[in-house]
Amino acid sequence: MRHPHTGARQRGQGMVEYMIVVALVAVAAIAVYQTFGQVIRAQTAAMAKEIAGEDGTAQSRAAQAAAEAGAEQAAAKSLKSFTGNAGAGQ
């Protein structure tokens, strides 16, 4: 005989798993935005200037510099260095 609350427990477990996945996606989105947010803002500013008929070269250069800085940051990160204590346990 099945326990009367088994269905409720399974639904609760499913909800917890869903919340964990949503939280992980949110953390990943925040990390990507922190790394590449400046690139997006500079590219948007460059496009807005060009659409308005102005020169967006400065904003394009800023976007390129931000992209390079973001790429360097992303290359330097690993699970070992994520917390900033990479050498602490060695």
All heavy atoms as an XYZ file, in Angstrom:
639
protein
N       0.833     -1.182      0.000
C       0.000      0.000      0.000
C       0.881      1.250      0.000
O       1.874      1.334      0.707
C      -0.912     -0.012      1.231
C      -1.828      1.143      1.279
S      -2.954      0.931      2.660
C      -3.777      2.462      2.555
N       0.494      2.191     -0.814
C       1.234      3.446     -0.912
C       0.949      4.354      0.267
O      -0.155      4.397      0.785
C       0.793      4.158     -2.198
C       1.911      4.421     -3.140
C       1.402      4.975     -4.411
N       0.995      6.367     -4.208
C       0.685      7.194     -5.181
N       0.698      6.781     -6.410
N       0.350      8.420     -4.943
N       1.961      5.076      0.654
C       1.784      6.068      1.714
C       0.897      7.189      1.181
O       1.069      7.636      0.042
C       3.154      6.606      2.133
C       3.126      7.389      3.395
N       2.840      8.704      3.424
C       3.320      7.006      4.694
C       2.876      9.144      4.666
N       3.168      8.122      5.458
N      -0.021      7.709      1.969
C      -0.963      8.721      1.446
C      -0.319     10.037      1.049
O      -0.888     10.791      0.278
C      -1.950      8.922      2.607
C      -1.284      8.380      3.821
C      -0.311      7.335      3.355
N       0.865     10.317      1.527
C       1.501     11.606      1.215
C       2.615     11.471      0.182
O       3.354     12.426     -0.054
C       2.051     12.250      2.489
C       1.004     12.559      3.503
N       0.048     13.519      3.306
C       0.750     12.016      4.718
C      -0.743     13.568      4.358
N      -0.346     12.657      5.233
N       2.746     10.318     -0.456
C       3.818     10.100     -1.426
C       3.709     11.064     -2.601
O       4.709     11.640     -3.034
C       3.806      8.645     -1.934
O       3.961      7.779     -0.815
C       4.936      8.408     -2.914
N       2.533     11.281     -3.127
C       2.346     12.209     -4.247
C       2.750     13.626     -3.883
O       3.398     14.329     -4.653
N       2.392     14.048     -2.686
C       2.748     15.394     -2.235
C       4.257     15.523     -2.073
O       4.851     16.545     -2.408
C       2.042     15.719     -0.930
N       4.902     14.463     -1.567
C       6.355     14.489     -1.391
C       7.056     14.578     -2.737
O       8.034     15.297     -2.888
C       6.834     13.249     -0.653
C       6.519     13.271      0.808
C       7.107     12.078      1.500
N       6.627     12.017      2.861
C       6.716     10.961      3.631
N       7.284      9.860      3.161
N       6.266     10.972      4.855
N       6.562     13.826     -3.708
C       7.173     13.846     -5.033
C       6.993     15.210     -5.683
O       7.911     15.720     -6.326
C       6.587     12.744     -5.906
C       7.063     11.371     -5.506
C       6.452     10.271     -6.350
O       5.521     10.499     -7.105
N       6.984      9.075     -6.211
N       5.826     15.800     -5.520
C       5.614     17.153     -6.065
C       6.534     18.154     -5.376
O       7.104     19.038     -6.004
C       4.158     17.569     -5.917
C       3.231     16.928     -6.927
C       1.876     17.605     -6.962
N       1.210     17.595     -5.663
C       0.380     16.641     -5.240
N       0.129     15.610     -5.995
N      -0.169     16.726     -4.056
N       6.693     18.002     -4.065
C       7.590     18.890     -3.319
C       9.029     18.738     -3.760
O       9.758     19.716     -3.919
N       9.442     17.489     -3.987
C      10.807     17.239     -4.456
C      10.998     17.838     -5.844
O      12.029     18.455     -6.134
C      11.094     15.746     -4.489
C      12.493     15.433     -4.989
C      12.754     13.942     -5.105
O      11.923     13.130     -4.729
N      13.911     13.591     -5.616
N      10.025     17.684     -6.715
C      10.102     18.259     -8.059
C      10.212     19.773     -8.011
O      10.974     20.377     -8.772
N       9.465     20.392     -7.098
C       9.513     21.849     -6.968
C      10.882     22.310     -6.477
O      11.432     23.294     -6.978
C       8.420     22.329     -6.005
C       8.379     23.827     -5.842
S       8.084     24.723     -7.380
C       6.382     24.357     -7.641
N      11.453     21.575     -5.515
C      12.783     21.929     -4.997
C      13.821     21.800     -6.109
O      14.671     22.676     -6.279
C      13.153     21.051     -3.786
C      14.627     21.221     -3.418
C      12.268     21.393     -2.599
N      13.746     20.723     -6.882
C      14.685     20.548     -7.986
C      14.535     21.676     -9.004
O      15.534     22.204     -9.507
C      14.456     19.193     -8.661
C      14.867     18.023     -7.800
C      14.443     16.683     -8.369
O      13.745     16.653     -9.402
O      14.819     15.657     -7.784
N      13.312     22.057     -9.299
C      13.060     23.159    -10.228
C      13.653     24.458     -9.690
O      14.289     25.214    -10.433
C      11.549     23.304    -10.437
C      11.167     24.485    -11.282
C      11.337     24.457    -12.667
C      10.640     25.632    -10.703
C      10.999     25.545    -13.443
C      10.298     26.720    -11.469
C      10.475     26.671    -12.837
O      10.139     27.752    -13.604
N      13.478     24.722     -8.400
C      14.009     25.955     -7.808
C      15.535     25.968     -7.855
O      16.140     27.016     -8.078
C      13.498     26.113     -6.372
C      12.017     26.457     -6.317
S      11.234     26.389     -4.696
C      12.430     27.033     -3.601
N      16.163     24.809     -7.652
C      17.629     24.736     -7.724
C      18.104     25.046     -9.135
O      19.058     25.812     -9.326
C      18.122     23.353     -7.253
C      17.920     23.218     -5.740
C      19.589     23.149     -7.615
C      18.154     21.822     -5.209
N      17.441     24.491    -10.132
C      17.825     24.754    -11.527
C      17.644     26.229    -11.851
O      18.515     26.859    -12.471
C      17.019     23.854    -12.494
C      17.204     24.297    -13.926
C      17.421     22.409    -12.324
N      16.529     26.822    -11.433
C      16.284     28.247    -11.689
C      17.356     29.105    -11.010
O      17.864     30.059    -11.596
C      14.871     28.651    -11.224
C      14.694     30.158    -11.213
C      13.820     28.007    -12.117
N      17.731     28.745     -9.794
C      18.768     29.498     -9.081
C      20.109     29.398     -9.803
O      20.829     30.396     -9.935
C      18.893     28.995     -7.645
N      20.460     28.210    -10.289
C      21.722     28.044    -11.012
C      21.728     28.852    -12.309
O      22.735     29.477    -12.658
C      21.975     26.569    -11.308
C      22.334     25.710    -10.104
C      22.396     24.236    -10.497
C      23.632     26.160     -9.482
N      20.602     28.868    -13.010
C      20.509     29.663    -14.239
C      20.637     31.147    -13.915
O      21.322     31.887    -14.625
C      19.189     29.355    -14.984
C      18.927     30.359    -16.088
C      19.208     27.944    -15.536
N      20.011     31.590    -12.827
C      20.109     32.995    -12.430
C      21.551     33.373    -12.083
O      22.038     34.436    -12.494
C      19.188     33.269    -11.245
N      22.243     32.519    -11.361
C      23.645     32.797    -11.006
C      24.501     32.862    -12.264
O      25.348     33.756    -12.404
C      24.179     31.729    -10.013
C      25.684     31.811     -9.869
C      23.497     31.893     -8.666
N      24.272     31.950    -13.196
C      25.036     31.963    -14.447
C      24.753     33.237    -15.237
O      25.667     33.850    -15.793
C      24.699     30.731    -15.283
N      23.490     33.650    -15.286
C      23.135     34.871    -16.016
C      23.789     36.099    -15.383
O      24.274     36.990    -16.086
C      21.615     35.038    -16.058
N      23.817     36.156    -14.069
C      24.461     37.282    -13.374
C      25.954     37.299    -13.682
O      26.534     38.366    -13.941
C      24.194     37.202    -11.858
C      22.718     37.501    -11.589
C      25.095     38.154    -11.091
C      22.283     37.182    -10.175
N      26.589     36.142    -13.671
C      28.025     36.072    -13.958
C      28.325     36.532    -15.377
O      29.274     37.286    -15.606
C      28.532     34.646    -13.739
N      27.512     36.093    -16.326
C      27.712     36.508    -17.720
C      27.495     38.005    -17.856
O      28.270     38.699    -18.526
C      26.778     35.723    -18.663
C      26.744     36.338    -20.050
C      27.208     34.276    -18.736
N      26.468     38.535    -17.212
C      26.203     39.966    -17.309
C      27.324     40.778    -16.675
O      27.730     41.818    -17.215
C      24.868     40.319    -16.657
C      24.526     41.771    -16.824
C      24.064     42.255    -18.040
C      24.711     42.677    -15.790
C      23.780     43.597    -18.218
C      24.427     44.019    -15.963
C      23.962     44.471    -17.178
O      23.697     45.793    -17.346
N      27.842     40.318    -15.543
C      28.949     41.051    -14.911
C      30.181     41.051    -15.797
O      30.916     42.029    -15.851
C      29.288     40.443    -13.556
C      28.315     40.804    -12.484
C      28.701     40.222    -11.142
O      29.465     39.275    -11.043
N      28.155     40.791    -10.086
N      30.412     39.949    -16.489
C      31.595     39.850    -17.331
C      31.430     40.636    -18.625
O      32.336     41.332    -19.058
C      31.899     38.377    -17.654
O      32.051     37.676    -16.419
C      33.172     38.235    -18.460
N      30.263     40.531    -19.257
C      30.073     41.109    -20.589
C      29.057     42.246    -20.639
O      28.722     42.724    -21.722
C      29.668     40.006    -21.578
C      30.742     38.981    -21.760
C      30.614     37.719    -21.212
C      31.893     39.289    -22.459
C      31.606     36.773    -21.369
C      32.903     38.347    -22.611
C      32.757     37.089    -22.068
N      28.585     42.712    -19.497
C      27.601     43.793    -19.463
C      28.116     45.085    -20.091
O      27.401     45.774    -20.822
N      29.361     45.412    -19.797
C      29.947     46.640    -20.358
C      30.054     46.540    -21.874
O      29.863     47.529    -22.581
C      31.324     46.905    -19.734
C      31.951     48.203    -20.166
C      31.110     49.413    -19.785
O      30.508     49.462    -18.718
N      31.051     50.390    -20.650
N      30.343     45.353    -22.384
C      30.424     45.145    -23.837
C      29.060     45.442    -24.467
O      28.968     46.164    -25.464
C      30.851     43.698    -24.166
C      30.840     43.458    -25.664
C      32.214     43.407    -23.586
N      28.025     44.891    -23.866
C      26.669     45.086    -24.395
C      26.288     46.557    -24.365
O      25.738     47.092    -25.332
C      25.670     44.224    -23.609
C      25.982     42.739    -23.832
C      24.234     44.540    -24.006
C      25.269     41.810    -22.882
N      26.575     47.239    -23.255
C      26.239     48.668    -23.156
C      26.993     49.488    -24.202
O      26.419     50.366    -24.854
C      26.544     49.179    -21.746
C      25.532     48.740    -20.713
C      25.730     49.449    -19.376
N      26.970     49.053    -18.712
C      27.082     47.983    -17.932
N      26.053     47.207    -17.714
N      28.230     47.704    -17.355
N      28.288     49.210    -24.384
C      29.086     49.970    -25.352
C      28.634     49.691    -26.784
O      28.558     50.609    -27.605
C      30.570     49.643    -25.187
N      28.309     48.433    -27.092
C      27.821     48.115    -28.436
C      26.483     48.784    -28.709
O      26.245     49.295    -29.809
C      27.703     46.599    -28.617
C      29.029     45.908    -28.767
C      28.884     44.405    -28.899
O      27.881     43.823    -28.508
N      29.904     43.770    -29.445
N      25.613     48.792    -27.715
C      24.313     49.451    -27.869
C      24.499     50.953    -28.090
O      23.831     51.556    -28.934
C      23.427     49.194    -26.639
O      23.305     47.783    -26.460
C      22.060     49.804    -26.805
N      25.418     51.557    -27.341
C      25.686     52.986    -27.509
C      26.241     53.275    -28.894
O      25.862     54.266    -29.539
C      26.665     53.465    -26.436
N      27.140     52.406    -29.384
C      27.707     52.595    -30.728
C      26.619     52.498    -31.791
O      26.556     53.322    -32.714
C      28.808     51.568    -30.987
N      25.735     51.512    -31.662
C      24.646     51.365    -32.641
C      23.704     52.559    -32.604
O      23.273     53.055    -33.652
C      23.868     50.068    -32.379
C      24.626     48.829    -32.787
S      23.653     47.332    -32.675
C      23.544     47.113    -30.909
N      23.404     53.044    -31.403
C      22.507     54.195    -31.279
C      23.109     55.433    -31.936
O      22.417     56.180    -32.634
C      22.209     54.464    -29.808
N      24.409     55.641    -31.723
C      25.072     56.789    -32.356
C      25.060     56.663    -33.872
O      24.803     57.633    -34.585
C      26.503     56.926    -31.837
C      26.583     57.462    -30.447
C      27.714     58.453    -30.375
C      27.677     59.139    -29.049
N      27.923     60.537    -29.167
N      25.385     55.472    -34.383
C      25.408     55.267    -35.834
C      24.022     55.441    -36.443
O      23.880     56.043    -37.511
C      25.965     53.877    -36.167
C      27.427     53.694    -35.809
C      28.373     54.502    -36.690
O      27.998     54.867    -37.817
O      29.499     54.772    -36.234
N      23.002     54.943    -35.780
C      21.630     55.107    -36.281
C      21.239     56.581    -36.304
O      20.542     57.035    -37.208
C      20.644     54.278    -35.433
C      20.842     52.790    -35.724
C      19.197     54.679    -35.707
C      20.068     51.862    -34.825
N      21.735     57.336    -35.320
C      21.435     58.765    -35.252
C      22.274     59.572    -36.235
O      22.119     60.786    -36.337
C      21.685     59.285    -33.836
N      23.179     58.908    -36.975
C      23.986     59.603    -37.959
C      25.272     60.174    -37.405
O      25.947     60.948    -38.071
N      25.610     59.802    -36.178
C      26.838     60.296    -35.552
C      27.919     59.219    -35.643
O      27.665     58.095    -36.054
C      26.560     60.654    -34.089
C      25.531     61.769    -33.936
C      25.187     62.039    -32.482
O      25.956     61.615    -31.599
O      24.149     62.658    -32.245
N      29.121     59.570    -35.220
C      30.244     58.641    -35.248
C      30.258     57.814    -33.964
O      30.372     58.357    -32.872
C      31.557     59.413    -35.390
C      32.762     58.502    -35.525
O      32.573     57.334    -35.908
O      33.884     58.969    -35.265
N      30.148     56.502    -34.092
C      30.160     55.611    -32.936
C      31.466     54.878    -32.759
O      31.514     53.855    -32.079
N      32.539     55.408    -33.354
C      33.835     54.739    -33.297
C      34.346     54.601    -31.865
O      34.859     53.543    -31.486
C      34.870     55.510    -34.146
O      34.361     55.624    -35.475
C      36.204     54.795    -34.183
N      34.199     55.637    -31.055
C      34.688     55.591    -29.669
C      33.969     54.505    -28.882
O      34.596     53.754    -28.122
C      34.508     56.946    -28.995
N      32.658     54.389    -29.087
C      31.898     53.367    -28.382
C      32.269     51.964    -28.881
O      32.312     51.018    -28.108
C      30.391     53.608    -28.543
C      29.869     54.789    -27.739
C      30.227     56.136    -28.348
O      30.583     56.236    -29.508
N      30.139     57.179    -27.540
N      32.545     51.857    -30.182
C      32.968     50.560    -30.729
C      34.304     50.140    -30.142
O      34.513     48.971    -29.806
C      33.076     50.629    -32.251
O      31.821     50.776    -32.838
N      35.218     51.105    -30.001
C      36.520     50.801    -29.390
C      36.344     50.399    -27.929
O      37.013     49.489    -27.433
C      37.445     52.009    -29.493
C      38.019     52.188    -30.867
C      39.169     53.196    -30.869
N      39.409     53.632    -32.227
C      39.262     54.876    -32.659
N      38.901     55.828    -31.836
N      39.502     55.173    -33.921
N      35.448     51.095    -27.216
C      35.185     50.755    -25.813
C      34.601     49.350    -25.701
O      34.954     48.593    -24.790
C      34.226     51.780    -25.192
N      33.726     48.991    -26.640
C      33.144     47.643    -26.640
C      34.228     46.600    -26.882
O      34.252     45.552    -26.233
C      32.051     47.536    -27.703
N      35.137     46.882    -27.813
C      36.217     45.937    -28.102
C      37.124     45.770    -26.889
O      37.503     44.652    -26.538
C      37.028     46.415    -29.309
C      38.142     45.474    -29.717
C      37.627     44.122    -30.169
O      36.562     44.030    -30.768
N      38.361     43.080    -29.870
N      37.465     46.875    -26.234
C      38.325     46.799    -25.045
C      37.634     46.035    -23.926
O      38.265     45.203    -23.247
C      38.689     48.208    -24.582
N      36.345     46.279    -23.746
C      35.604     45.566    -22.707
C      35.507     44.079    -23.026
O      35.585     43.233    -22.135
C      34.213     46.169    -22.546
N      35.339     43.748    -24.303
C      35.269     42.342    -24.706
C      36.588     41.635    -24.436
O      36.615     40.494    -23.951
C      34.900     42.234    -26.181
N      37.689     42.308    -24.728
C      39.003     41.713    -24.470
C      39.227     41.521    -22.973
O      39.732     40.484    -22.546
C      40.094     42.574    -25.091
C      40.095     42.522    -26.608
C      40.978     43.570    -27.262
O      41.628     44.359    -26.534
O      41.013     43.600    -28.506
N      38.835     42.507    -22.178
C      38.981     42.391    -20.727
C      38.102     41.262    -20.192
O      38.528     40.493    -19.323
C      38.615     43.713    -20.048
N      36.891     41.139    -20.716
C      36.002     40.064    -20.292
C      36.543     38.703    -20.666
O      36.443     37.747    -19.894
N      37.129     38.602    -21.849
C      37.709     37.331    -22.283
C      38.882     36.940    -21.384
O      39.049     35.769    -21.043
C      38.149     37.419    -23.738
N      39.696     37.923    -20.995
C      40.815     37.643    -20.089
C      40.306     37.174    -18.731
O      40.848     36.239    -18.149
C      41.682     38.883    -19.916
C      42.516     39.219    -21.132
C      43.266     40.533    -20.984
O      43.351     41.060    -19.848
O      43.767     41.032    -22.004
N      39.254     37.817    -18.232
C      38.673     37.408    -16.955
C      38.127     35.993    -17.041
O      38.322     35.191    -16.143
C      37.538     38.345    -16.556
C      37.973     39.614    -15.905
C      36.772     40.430    -15.465
O      35.651     40.234    -15.943
N      36.991     41.352    -14.556
N      37.421     35.702    -18.126
C      36.824     34.372    -18.284
C      37.902     33.304    -18.401
O      37.757     32.208    -17.862
C      35.921     34.345    -19.512
N      38.992     33.607    -19.077
C      40.073     32.637    -19.232
C      40.774     32.377    -17.900
O      41.258     31.274    -17.655
C      41.075     33.135    -20.269
N      40.812     33.380    -17.040
C      41.515     33.243    -15.769
C      40.686     32.511    -14.721
O      41.219     32.070    -13.713
C      41.898     34.624    -15.239
N      39.381     32.357    -14.936
C      38.516     31.739    -13.937
C      38.443     30.234    -14.132
O      38.396     29.734    -15.244
C      37.104     32.314    -14.028
C      37.072     33.789    -13.750
C      36.087     34.110    -12.725
C      36.126     35.613    -12.535
N      35.511     36.072    -11.409
N      38.424     29.544    -13.032
C      38.182     28.107    -13.026
C      37.505     27.803    -11.697
O      37.370     28.668    -10.846
C      39.490     27.332    -13.155
O      40.255     27.479    -11.986
N      37.091     26.576    -11.510
C      36.492     26.234    -10.218
C      37.498     26.407     -9.092
O      37.139     26.746     -7.971
C      35.977     24.797    -10.243
C      34.727     24.569    -11.067
C      34.368     23.097    -11.057
C      33.578     25.391    -10.547
N      38.762     26.217     -9.393
C      39.805     26.361     -8.385
C      39.976     27.818     -7.961
O      40.232     28.111     -6.808
C      41.114     25.811     -8.936
C      42.164     25.575     -7.900
C      43.332     24.858     -8.531
C      44.327     24.461     -7.469
N      45.457     23.763     -8.021
N      39.826     28.741     -8.906
C      40.047     30.153     -8.591
C      38.746     30.918     -8.369
O      38.764     32.123     -8.167
C      40.830     30.819     -9.710
O      40.065     30.832    -10.901
N      37.618     30.235     -8.400
C      36.325     30.916     -8.336
C      36.153     31.744     -7.073
O      35.678     32.855     -7.107
C      35.185     29.896     -8.459
C      33.831     30.524     -8.509
C      33.405     31.196     -9.628
C      32.999     30.454     -7.416
C      32.170     31.787     -9.684
C      31.748     31.043     -7.463
C      31.344     31.710     -8.590
N      36.563     31.225     -5.938
C      36.353     31.938     -4.682
C      37.454     32.927     -4.376
O      37.372     33.670     -3.406
C      36.260     30.948     -3.500
O      37.496     30.250     -3.412
C      35.119     29.988     -3.678
N      38.514     32.937     -5.187
C      39.617     33.843     -4.926
C      40.625     33.258     -3.935
O      41.579     33.902     -3.566
N      40.408     32.019     -3.515
C      41.296     31.364     -2.561
C      41.998     30.186     -3.209
O      42.130     29.126     -2.619
C      40.490     30.867     -1.348
C      39.817     32.001     -0.619
O      40.376     33.075     -0.495
N      38.604     31.767     -0.143
N      42.456     30.356     -4.423
C      43.009     29.245     -5.184
C      44.192     28.594     -4.476
O      44.318     27.381     -4.464
C      43.424     29.715     -6.572
N      45.067     29.370     -3.881
C      46.262     28.804     -3.268
C      46.131     28.572     -1.775
O      47.053     28.114     -1.146
N      45.004     28.884     -1.187
C      44.856     28.816      0.262
C      44.975     27.394      0.813
O      45.522     27.185      1.884
C      43.521     29.420      0.694
N      44.450     26.419      0.075
C      44.464     25.039      0.588
C      45.709     24.271      0.221
O      45.858     23.111      0.550
N      46.646     24.889     -0.477
C      47.831     24.158     -0.916
C      48.993     24.356      0.017
O      49.147     25.271      0.700
C      48.228     24.608     -2.329
C      47.152     24.244     -3.314
C      47.479     24.765     -4.711
O      48.397     25.553     -4.908
N      46.699     24.332     -5.686
